[in-house]
Amino acid sequence: MIKYILKCGKEHEFESWFLNSKEFERLKNKKLIECIYCKSKKIQKTIMSPRILKSKLRYSKKDLINKKEIVKVKNDLLKIRKFIEKNFEYVGDQLAEKVKDIYYNDKKNFNIYGTTTLEEREELREEGIELSSIPWVDKEN
C-alpha cells in the first residue's frame, strides 16, 4: 500500500491510499479519483517525503504503534459491522441495482449493504447517488 497526498485543480489537499503507484495512475486516468471537498477529477500527487523506518532499537515507546490502540480501532469497526449486519439487509453484488431502485422509486428508510464494482460506483456517482464505504473487518482475526 502507498499513501499519497493529492491536490485538486482548486488547490484542495487530501490523502488517499492506493495498492501501488500503477493503481493510482489507472484510477486517475479513468477519472475515478475526485477531490473530497469539491468533487473535481483534476487530481495530482504532491511532493512527499518518504517515510524511512528506523530499526526497532532506535524507536522510543511513543514512536511505536500502540497495540491497545489497534485493538480499540478493530473493536470499533467490529461494532459498526455488527450494527450494520443487524439493522441492514445484505444484498450482495446487487447493491447498485437496489440503490437505484430505492433512489428512483423514492423509497425511504430502507437500509441495505453489499458490494459494487468501481464502474458501478462511478455510474451511481454520475447519477447523483453517493455511497459510503466502510472497512469490513474480519471477525476471526
HELIX and SHEET records of a PDB file:
HELIX    1   1 SER A   21  ASN A   29  1                                   9    
HELIX    2   2 LYS A   56  ARG A   58  5                                   3    
HELIX    3   3 LYS A   67  ASN A   87  1                                  21    
HELIX    4   4 LEU A   95  TYR A  104  1                                  10    
HELIX    5   5 LEU A  118  GLU A  126  1                                   9    
SHEET    1   A 3 GLU A  13  PHE A  18  0                                        
SHEET    2   A 3 ILE A   2  CYS A   8 -1                                        
SHEET    3   A 3 ILE A  43  LYS A  45 -1                                        
SHEET    1   B 2 GLU A  89  GLY A  92  0                                        
SHEET    2   B 2 ILE A 112  GLY A 114  1                                        
END                                                                             
